[in-house]
Amino acid sequence: MALTQDQKKRFRKIGHHLKPVVTVADAGLTEGVLNELERALEDHELIKVKCAVLDREDKVAIIEAICEETGAIAAQTIGKVALLYRPAKKPNPKLSNILRNSEI
């Protein structure tokens, strides 16, 4: 699944006001971090993830690993923050960042 340019633009608008919900540090992608990512993606569909690592290649590898493990797509990466999208199986209108911001 790939995102169109219009989808990316819309997601960037929505994501601009979001705060990172998960931070990946030097310990990397632990089971707890992956569980939290799964929960956050299922609840919110569009989330920000902060990679608190110093090496640029490590940051890129972590974001790629997150996308591979969770099935998410990176809509945008700026610095140490990645905006990830994965459609929920059963979106909750009260939690989904996409549904709550459908007018954008």
C-alpha positions in Angstrom: 0.0 0.0 0.0 1.4 3.4 -1.0 0.1 6.8 -0.2 -0.8 9.3 -2.9 0.5 12.8 -2.8 -2.9 14.1 -1.7 -3.0 11.6 1.2 0.5 12.6 2.3 -0.5 16.2 2.2 -3.6 15.6 4.2 -1.8 13.5 6.8 0.9 16.1 7.2 -1.7 18.7 7.9 -3.3 16.5 10.5 0.0 15.4 11.9 1.4 18.9 12.3 -0.5 19.3 15.6 0.2 15.8 17.0 2.7 15.0 19.7 4.9 11.9 19.5 3.1 9.0 21.3 6.0 6.6 21.3 9.8 7.3 21.8 12.3 4.8 20.6 15.6 5.2 22.4 19.0 3.3 22.5 17.3 0.1 23.6 15.7 -0.1 20.1 12.4 -1.9 19.2 11.7 -3.8 22.4 8.6 -5.9 22.7 7.0 -3.2 24.9 7.6 -0.5 22.3 6.2 -2.7 19.6 3.1 -3.4 21.7 2.6 0.3 22.3 3.0 1.1 18.6 0.4 -1.6 17.7 -2.0 -0.1 20.2 -1.5 3.5 19.2 -1.8 2.7 15.4 -5.0 0.7 16.0 -6.5 3.5 18.1 -5.3 6.6 16.3 -4.3 5.4 12.8 -2.0 8.4 12.3 0.8 8.8 15.0 4.1 10.5 15.5 7.1 8.4 16.7 10.3 10.0 18.0 13.6 8.2 17.5 15.9 9.4 20.2 19.1 8.0 18.7 22.1 9.9 17.6 23.2 8.1 14.4 21.2 9.0 11.3 21.5 5.6 9.8 20.2 4.0 13.0 17.2 6.4 12.9 16.4 5.4 9.3 16.8 1.7 10.2 14.5 2.0 13.2 11.8 3.7 11.2 12.0 1.1 8.4 11.9 -1.7 11.1 8.8 -0.1 12.7 7.1 0.1 9.3 8.0 -3.5 8.5 6.9 -4.9 11.9 3.6 -3.0 12.2 2.6 -2.7 8.6 2.6 1.1 8.8 3.6 3.6 6.2 5.9 6.6 6.9 4.0 9.6 5.6 6.7 12.0 6.6 10.0 12.1 8.4 11.5 15.3 9.8 14.6 15.1 12.0 14.0 12.5 14.7 10.2 12.4 14.3 8.3 10.1 11.9 4.6 10.4 11.0 3.2 6.9 10.6 -0.1 5.8 9.1 -1.9 2.4 9.2 -5.6 2.1 8.7 -7.4 0.5 11.7 -9.4 -2.7 11.4 -12.3 -1.0 13.2 -11.7 2.7 13.4 -13.1 4.4 16.5 -14.4 7.9 15.6 -13.5 9.2 19.0 -9.9 8.1 18.9 -8.9 8.1 15.2 -6.9 11.2 14.2 -8.1 10.7 10.6 -11.8 10.6 11.4 -11.7 13.3 14.0 -10.0 15.6 11.5 -12.0 14.7 8.4 -12.7 18.3 7.6 -9.0 19.0 6.9 
